[in-house]
Amino acid sequence: MTTLNNAASAPRATLGDYLALTKPRLSLMSVLTTLIGYVVARPPWIPLEFFSLIIGTCLAAAGVAALNQWLEADTDARMRRTAARPIPTGKVAPGSAFVLGAGLCTAALAILFVNINGMAAIFTLLTIASYVGWYTPAKRRSRWSTEIGAIAGAFPPLIGWAAAEAGISPLGWILFAILVFWQIPHFMAIAWLYRRDYSAVEFPMLAVRDESGNWTAAWSLVNAVLLLVVSLLPWKLGLASGYYSLVAALSGLWFLWRAFRFLRPPTDTPPNSSEASPREKAARDLFVASLLYLPITLMALLADRIVYF
């Protein structure tokens, strides 16, 4: 079995190994939602500010990802989906991962504080601290780790909004809430699909404790309902037009339907033993729907604000 002690015999780390520590695809989502917050706030165009925001949030997201892998190297080594990461395979030493992550986060905070404003730097620090200091340890101890992670993962739009306004207006907090309620069904679907991995490392997640999946699916449905309600608040408060509300309603109802199918998966054609169960198929469908829902809704809000406000 691969362990953390094989670093001496492992090949020297490549640039690709260090890049893998930063989880580029996951980090990209944080950067994009930060930019959504900035542009929806409609500040005057300031090139230095905008590009500093991009660089700062890229560095912060990459640093958090590296620190997360440093903290979870032992459990990553015991799960199939993460065993090939750079630290468990011995390609990158844990100390190197820590130095990389801490250095990137420090550079991000300095760039945002100097080139933008203190509030953007504070929300970035909250993102780093809540993810590394709250969410990552909670995964080992708390049933509520997914909800904690949803809060930590919803800070990026506030970074962008603070960069634009040096404050947070109601629409900024609505974006925060959209991210919170979207993440819970998204990660509940993932947790159900990989519940055996999480069980192997004794993460006390709802999907691990819930053998039937009913509570996991029901909680996903509750948050999908809340997501639909919150996504319509910009229109209700006069912060977006009816065109946005139509897109938000349709995409929200579709996402809600996928969450309902996770709770009540079709059982008319029982799968063969080699196939995924109906609930696993429904969880995968919910996961795919979540990947489509968020960009559709956020792009609709962005376009609406640019055209009508």
N, C-alpha and C positions, 0 to 999 in steps of 0.2 A: 504493500500500500504506500502511495506517495505521502511523504511527510514534509514538514517544514525543515527537517535537518539535512536535506539532500542538496543544499545550495552549493556545497563545495564541488560536487560532482556534476552539477548542471552547467550547461553552456552559458557563456557570458550573455548578459541581458542585451537585447537589441533595442533600437528606438521603438520598434513595434511593441515590445514588451512594456516599456514605460508608457506608451500611448494607451495600451490596454488597461493600465491602472487608472486612467482618467475616464474610462467608460464613455467614449465619445458620443455614442448615440443618446444615452441618457442625459449626458451633460448638455447636448444640443437642445433638448427640450426645455431645460432650465433657461438657457440663453434666449430661446425664441419667446418664451412666455414673459421674460423680462422685457424684451423689445416690444412685445405687444402692449405691456403696461405703459411703456414710455410713449409709444406712438399714439395710443388711444387717448392719453392725457393731452395730446396736441400741443406740445411746447413749441416755441420758436425753434427753427432749425439751427442747431449749433454743432457743426461738424466735430470739433474736439470733444464735446460732451458725448455725442452719439457714439463715436468710435472708442472713447474711453469706457463707455458703458459696455460695449461689446467685448473689449479686451478684458475688462475687470470681471465681468460675469463668466466669461470663458475660463479665466484662471481660477475663480472661486469654485465653479462647478467641477472642474478637473481636480482641484485640490481636495474638495470634499470626497470625491469618488476614491481618490488614492488613500485618504485617511480611513475611509470606510473599509477598504480592502485590508489595510494594515490592522484595523481592529478586529476584523472578522476572518483573519487568515486561518485560524484553527477550524472554525465551522465550515469555511469554504472548502477546506481540504477533505471534508467528510461528506460533501454533497456532490452528486454527479454533475449537476448543472454548473457548478462553480469550481470543480476540482482542477480544471485546466487553466485557471487564472495564474498570473505570473508569480505570486508569492507561494501558493501551495505547491507549484511545480518546482520551486527553487530557482526560477529564472531571475527573480528580483528579491534581494534581501529585505526583510521587514524594516530594518533601519533605513534603507534607501527609500522605501515607499513612504515612511514617515517624513523624512527630510523633504522629499518631493512635494508631498501633500501640504505640509506646513509652509513651505516656501511659496507655493502657488497661492495659498490662501492669504498669506501676509502681503504678497505683491498685489493681489486683487484689492485688498482693503486700502492699501496705500494709493493705488491708482484712482479708486473711486473717491476717496477722501480729498485728494489733492486736486483732481481734475473735474469733479462733479460737486458733491456736497456731503456734509456730515451725515445727513439722514439716509442717503443711499448707502453709505458705508455702514451705518448702524443696522439697516435691514439686511445687508449682506452678512454682517457678523451674526445677526440672529439666525439667518439661514444656516451658516456654518455650525454655530453652537447647538442649534436645535437638532440638526441632522446627526452630527458627530457625538454630541454630548448627551442627547436625549433619546432620539430615535434608535440609533445603533445599539446602545446598551439595553433599551427597552425590549428589543427583539428577543433577548434571552430571558426576560423576566415577566413581561406583561402581556396579557391578552389584548391590551389596547395598543399594541405597537403599530398596527396598521393605521389607526386613527392619528396617532402621534406622528407617524411618517407623513400622513396627508397634510397635517398642519405645517410641518417642516418643508414639505415640497411645494406649498402654496405661497411661500414668501417671494419668489422671483418677480411676479408682477408688481409687487409693492416696491421692490428695488427700482424697477423701471419708472413707476409712478413717482417715487420720491426723487428720482433723478430729474424728472420733468418739472415737478412743482415744489420740491423741497417740503412736501406734505402729502397727505393721502386724503382724497375726496371720496364721497360715497361710491362712485363707480369703481374706484380702485379697490375698495373693500369688497364690492360685489365680485370683481375678478378673483380676489383671494378666495371667496366662498365657492365660486364655481370650481376652482382648482381643488379645494378640499373635498367637496362632494363628488367630483368626478373621480378622484384618486381611489376612493374607497371601493366602489364596484370594480374598478380597473385592477386593483391589487388583490381584492377578494377572489377574482377569477384566476389570477396568477397563483395565489396561495392554494386554491383548490387543485389546480393542475399539478402543482409541485408539493403537495402536502406530505408525500412520503419522504421527500428530501428534508423538509422542515421538521418532520417528526423524528428523523434519524439524528438530528442535532438538538432535539428537545426544545425547539422554539414553541412557547405556549400560545400559538396563534389560534384564532377562532377556527380556522379551517383544519387545524390539527386536532383540536378537542372535539369538533363537531363531526362525528363519524358519518352521519346521514347526509350532511351538507345542507340540511334544511335551514338552519340558523344562519349559515354563511350566505346562502342565497337570499334569505329574507332580509338580512341586513344590507345586502347589495341593492335590493329593490327599494328599501326605505330611502337610501341615499340617492338613488336614481330619481325618486319622486322629489326629494329636496333639491336636487340639481335642476330639475325642470322648473320648479318654482323660482329658484334664485336666478336662473338664466333669463327669466322674463321680467325681472325687476328693472333692468335698464329701460325697457319700454314703458313699464308702469310708472316709473319716476320721471318720465320725459327726457331720459338721457340717451335714448335710441329711438329709431322710427319703427313703424309697423312692419317694414320690410325685414328688419333684423328679427323682430318678434316672430314672424312667420318661419324664418329659418330655424330660430332657436326652438320654437314649438315642435316643428316637424322632426328635427334631429333629436330633441329631447324625448319625444314620444317613441321614436324608433329605439333609442337607447333604453328607455323604460321597458319596451316590449322585450328586448334581449335580456334584461334583468328578470323580467317575469318568467321567461322561458328557462332561465337558470333555476328559478324556484320551482317551476312546473315543467320539467323537460318532457318532450314527447316520448312515449313508451310503447307506441304501436308496433315498432319493429325492433325487438330486443337485439342488441349487437351480439356478434360471435365473441368467443372468449378472447380472440386476438384483437378485437376492436375496442375503442374507447367506450365507456359507458355513456348513456344519454346525458347525464349531468356533466360529464367531462366535455362532451361535445358542446353542450350549452354554455359551459364556462369558456371554452375556446371562442365561441361565437360572441360572447359578451366582451371578451378581451379584444377581439378584432373590432367590434363596434366601438369600443372605447378609443381605439387608435384613430378611428375616423371621426368620431363625434367632436373631439376637442378642436382639431384644426378647422372643421367646418364652422363650428359656433364662434370661435375666436376670430376667424377671418371675416365672418359675416359682421361681427361687431366692429371690427377695424374698418372694413369698407363702409359701413353705415356711418361711423363717426367722421370719416374723411369726406364723404359725399354730403351729408346732411347737417353736420355740426361744425 
